Amino acid sequence: MQAFNQNKFAEDVAAFRKAKQMNQQKLADQAGLNRSVLSHLEQGIYEPSLDQFLNLCGVCGLVPSDYFYDPSQKTEKPAVPPQRI
């Protein structure tokens, strides 16, 4: 079973936003999210729904498969459990 690398996704979304000199509101609007949801996602305390994940990947030009791994083959620590808000 594949696991979601929430920390890597959060870092990449934040890096994309900053590289494009976008504020959170602008990226959130483009991805169809609430700004506070994006903020929590970038902090790694919110795990996006599948739709949110795919929308952000599309807006940021990220490849969805890059954020999944087989925990039995990697020693990477899983992300802190997300909080639903």
PyMOL commands that place a pseudoatom at each C-alpha (Angstrom):
pseudoatom trace, name=CA, resn=MET, resi=1, chain=A, elem=C, hetatm=0, pos=[0.000, 0.000, 0.000]
pseudoatom trace, name=CA, resn=GLN, resi=2, chain=A, elem=C, hetatm=0, pos=[1.226, 3.476, -0.855]
pseudoatom trace, name=CA, resn=ALA, resi=3, chain=A, elem=C, hetatm=0, pos=[1.584, 6.221, 1.758]
pseudoatom trace, name=CA, resn=PHE, resi=4, chain=A, elem=C, hetatm=0, pos=[1.167, 9.951, 1.162]
pseudoatom trace, name=CA, resn=ASN, resi=5, chain=A, elem=C, hetatm=0, pos=[4.235, 12.117, 1.791]
pseudoatom trace, name=CA, resn=GLN, resi=6, chain=A, elem=C, hetatm=0, pos=[2.421, 15.086, 3.295]
pseudoatom trace, name=CA, resn=ASN, resi=7, chain=A, elem=C, hetatm=0, pos=[5.575, 16.938, 4.345]
pseudoatom trace, name=CA, resn=LYS, resi=8, chain=A, elem=C, hetatm=0, pos=[7.097, 16.854, 0.850]
pseudoatom trace, name=CA, resn=PHE, resi=9, chain=A, elem=C, hetatm=0, pos=[3.823, 18.018, -0.683]
pseudoatom trace, name=CA, resn=ALA, resi=10, chain=A, elem=C, hetatm=0, pos=[3.507, 20.877, 1.830]
pseudoatom trace, name=CA, resn=GLU, resi=11, chain=A, elem=C, hetatm=0, pos=[7.090, 21.979, 1.162]
pseudoatom trace, name=CA, resn=ASP, resi=12, chain=A, elem=C, hetatm=0, pos=[6.687, 21.839, -2.613]
pseudoatom trace, name=CA, resn=VAL, resi=13, chain=A, elem=C, hetatm=0, pos=[3.425, 23.800, -2.621]
pseudoatom trace, name=CA, resn=ALA, resi=14, chain=A, elem=C, hetatm=0, pos=[4.948, 26.506, -0.411]
pseudoatom trace, name=CA, resn=ALA, resi=15, chain=A, elem=C, hetatm=0, pos=[8.115, 26.590, -2.561]
pseudoatom trace, name=CA, resn=PHE, resi=16, chain=A, elem=C, hetatm=0, pos=[6.057, 26.955, -5.746]
pseudoatom trace, name=CA, resn=ARG, resi=17, chain=A, elem=C, hetatm=0, pos=[3.987, 29.767, -4.256]
pseudoatom trace, name=CA, resn=LYS, resi=18, chain=A, elem=C, hetatm=0, pos=[7.043, 31.656, -3.043]
pseudoatom trace, name=CA, resn=ALA, resi=19, chain=A, elem=C, hetatm=0, pos=[8.948, 31.165, -6.326]
pseudoatom trace, name=CA, resn=LYS, resi=20, chain=A, elem=C, hetatm=0, pos=[5.988, 32.658, -8.195]
pseudoatom trace, name=CA, resn=GLN, resi=21, chain=A, elem=C, hetatm=0, pos=[5.786, 35.473, -5.623]
pseudoatom trace, name=CA, resn=MET, resi=22, chain=A, elem=C, hetatm=0, pos=[2.176, 34.618, -4.897]
pseudoatom trace, name=CA, resn=ASN, resi=23, chain=A, elem=C, hetatm=0, pos=[0.418, 35.170, -1.627]
pseudoatom trace, name=CA, resn=GLN, resi=24, chain=A, elem=C, hetatm=0, pos=[-1.607, 32.363, -0.105]
pseudoatom trace, name=CA, resn=GLN, resi=25, chain=A, elem=C, hetatm=0, pos=[-4.908, 33.953, -1.104]
pseudoatom trace, name=CA, resn=LYS, resi=26, chain=A, elem=C, hetatm=0, pos=[-4.002, 34.023, -4.804]
pseudoatom trace, name=CA, resn=LEU, resi=27, chain=A, elem=C, hetatm=0, pos=[-2.885, 30.389, -4.870]
pseudoatom trace, name=CA, resn=ALA, resi=28, chain=A, elem=C, hetatm=0, pos=[-5.882, 29.327, -2.798]
pseudoatom trace, name=CA, resn=ASP, resi=29, chain=A, elem=C, hetatm=0, pos=[-8.230, 31.087, -5.225]
pseudoatom trace, name=CA, resn=GLN, resi=30, chain=A, elem=C, hetatm=0, pos=[-6.600, 29.427, -8.237]
pseudoatom trace, name=CA, resn=ALA, resi=31, chain=A, elem=C, hetatm=0, pos=[-6.843, 25.994, -6.596]
pseudoatom trace, name=CA, resn=GLY, resi=32, chain=A, elem=C, hetatm=0, pos=[-10.395, 26.506, -5.323]
pseudoatom trace, name=CA, resn=LEU, resi=33, chain=A, elem=C, hetatm=0, pos=[-9.376, 26.431, -1.656]
pseudoatom trace, name=CA, resn=ASN, resi=34, chain=A, elem=C, hetatm=0, pos=[-9.935, 28.571, 1.393]
pseudoatom trace, name=CA, resn=ARG, resi=35, chain=A, elem=C, hetatm=0, pos=[-6.786, 30.514, 2.315]
pseudoatom trace, name=CA, resn=SER, resi=36, chain=A, elem=C, hetatm=0, pos=[-6.733, 29.071, 5.839]
pseudoatom trace, name=CA, resn=VAL, resi=37, chain=A, elem=C, hetatm=0, pos=[-6.850, 25.541, 4.413]
pseudoatom trace, name=CA, resn=LEU, resi=38, chain=A, elem=C, hetatm=0, pos=[-3.824, 26.340, 2.234]
pseudoatom trace, name=CA, resn=SER, resi=39, chain=A, elem=C, hetatm=0, pos=[-2.018, 27.833, 5.229]
pseudoatom trace, name=CA, resn=HIS, resi=40, chain=A, elem=C, hetatm=0, pos=[-2.608, 24.702, 7.313]
pseudoatom trace, name=CA, resn=LEU, resi=41, chain=A, elem=C, hetatm=0, pos=[-1.595, 22.505, 4.378]
pseudoatom trace, name=CA, resn=GLU, resi=42, chain=A, elem=C, hetatm=0, pos=[1.702, 24.393, 3.973]
pseudoatom trace, name=CA, resn=GLN, resi=43, chain=A, elem=C, hetatm=0, pos=[2.350, 23.964, 7.701]
pseudoatom trace, name=CA, resn=GLY, resi=44, chain=A, elem=C, hetatm=0, pos=[1.843, 20.209, 7.345]
pseudoatom trace, name=CA, resn=ILE, resi=45, chain=A, elem=C, hetatm=0, pos=[-1.078, 20.103, 9.775]
pseudoatom trace, name=CA, resn=TYR, resi=46, chain=A, elem=C, hetatm=0, pos=[-3.792, 19.484, 7.185]
pseudoatom trace, name=CA, resn=GLU, resi=47, chain=A, elem=C, hetatm=0, pos=[-3.985, 16.621, 4.719]
pseudoatom trace, name=CA, resn=PRO, resi=48, chain=A, elem=C, hetatm=0, pos=[-5.851, 17.646, 1.568]
pseudoatom trace, name=CA, resn=SER, resi=49, chain=A, elem=C, hetatm=0, pos=[-8.776, 15.749, 0.122]
pseudoatom trace, name=CA, resn=LEU, resi=50, chain=A, elem=C, hetatm=0, pos=[-8.131, 14.017, -3.193]
pseudoatom trace, name=CA, resn=ASP, resi=51, chain=A, elem=C, hetatm=0, pos=[-9.800, 16.876, -5.105]
pseudoatom trace, name=CA, resn=GLN, resi=52, chain=A, elem=C, hetatm=0, pos=[-7.766, 19.495, -3.240]
pseudoatom trace, name=CA, resn=PHE, resi=53, chain=A, elem=C, hetatm=0, pos=[-4.569, 17.531, -3.825]
pseudoatom trace, name=CA, resn=LEU, resi=54, chain=A, elem=C, hetatm=0, pos=[-5.203, 17.144, -7.553]
pseudoatom trace, name=CA, resn=ASN, resi=55, chain=A, elem=C, hetatm=0, pos=[-6.247, 20.801, -7.955]
pseudoatom trace, name=CA, resn=LEU, resi=56, chain=A, elem=C, hetatm=0, pos=[-3.068, 21.995, -6.233]
pseudoatom trace, name=CA, resn=CYS, resi=57, chain=A, elem=C, hetatm=0, pos=[-0.928, 19.638, -8.318]
pseudoatom trace, name=CA, resn=GLY, resi=58, chain=A, elem=C, hetatm=0, pos=[-2.525, 21.026, -11.470]
pseudoatom trace, name=CA, resn=VAL, resi=59, chain=A, elem=C, hetatm=0, pos=[-2.082, 24.674, -10.481]
pseudoatom trace, name=CA, resn=CYS, resi=60, chain=A, elem=C, hetatm=0, pos=[1.480, 24.166, -9.234]
pseudoatom trace, name=CA, resn=GLY, resi=61, chain=A, elem=C, hetatm=0, pos=[2.572, 21.848, -12.040]
pseudoatom trace, name=CA, resn=LEU, resi=62, chain=A, elem=C, hetatm=0, pos=[3.334, 19.030, -9.597]
pseudoatom trace, name=CA, resn=VAL, resi=63, chain=A, elem=C, hetatm=0, pos=[3.211, 15.322, -10.459]
pseudoatom trace, name=CA, resn=PRO, resi=64, chain=A, elem=C, hetatm=0, pos=[0.792, 13.532, -8.094]
pseudoatom trace, name=CA, resn=SER, resi=65, chain=A, elem=C, hetatm=0, pos=[2.731, 10.254, -8.099]
pseudoatom trace, name=CA, resn=ASP, resi=66, chain=A, elem=C, hetatm=0, pos=[5.780, 12.057, -6.659]
pseudoatom trace, name=CA, resn=TYR, resi=67, chain=A, elem=C, hetatm=0, pos=[4.009, 12.251, -3.278]
pseudoatom trace, name=CA, resn=PHE, resi=68, chain=A, elem=C, hetatm=0, pos=[3.358, 8.576, -2.676]
pseudoatom trace, name=CA, resn=TYR, resi=69, chain=A, elem=C, hetatm=0, pos=[5.805, 5.937, -1.512]
pseudoatom trace, name=CA, resn=ASP, resi=70, chain=A, elem=C, hetatm=0, pos=[5.855, 2.360, -0.316]
pseudoatom trace, name=CA, resn=PRO, resi=71, chain=A, elem=C, hetatm=0, pos=[6.581, 2.527, 3.421]
pseudoatom trace, name=CA, resn=SER, resi=72, chain=A, elem=C, hetatm=0, pos=[7.932, -1.025, 3.387]
pseudoatom trace, name=CA, resn=GLN, resi=73, chain=A, elem=C, hetatm=0, pos=[10.714, 0.064, 1.016]
pseudoatom trace, name=CA, resn=LYS, resi=74, chain=A, elem=C, hetatm=0, pos=[11.619, 3.453, 2.490]
pseudoatom trace, name=CA, resn=THR, resi=75, chain=A, elem=C, hetatm=0, pos=[12.890, 4.476, 5.879]
pseudoatom trace, name=CA, resn=GLU, resi=76, chain=A, elem=C, hetatm=0, pos=[11.224, 7.881, 5.626]
pseudoatom trace, name=CA, resn=LYS, resi=77, chain=A, elem=C, hetatm=0, pos=[9.208, 8.866, 8.677]
pseudoatom trace, name=CA, resn=PRO, resi=78, chain=A, elem=C, hetatm=0, pos=[5.508, 9.395, 8.031]
pseudoatom trace, name=CA, resn=ALA, resi=79, chain=A, elem=C, hetatm=0, pos=[4.052, 12.876, 8.377]
pseudoatom trace, name=CA, resn=VAL, resi=80, chain=A, elem=C, hetatm=0, pos=[2.532, 14.056, 11.621]
pseudoatom trace, name=CA, resn=PRO, resi=81, chain=A, elem=C, hetatm=0, pos=[-1.109, 12.950, 11.643]
pseudoatom trace, name=CA, resn=PRO, resi=82, chain=A, elem=C, hetatm=0, pos=[-3.222, 15.659, 9.999]
pseudoatom trace, name=CA, resn=GLN, resi=83, chain=A, elem=C, hetatm=0, pos=[-5.853, 17.669, 11.797]
pseudoatom trace, name=CA, resn=ARG, resi=84, chain=A, elem=C, hetatm=0, pos=[-9.169, 18.180, 10.053]
pseudoatom trace, name=CA, resn=ILE, resi=85, chain=A, elem=C, hetatm=0, pos=[-10.449, 21.717, 10.281]
for i in range(1, 85): cmd.bond("trace and resi %d" % i, "trace and resi %d" % (i + 1))
show_as sticks, trace
zoom trace
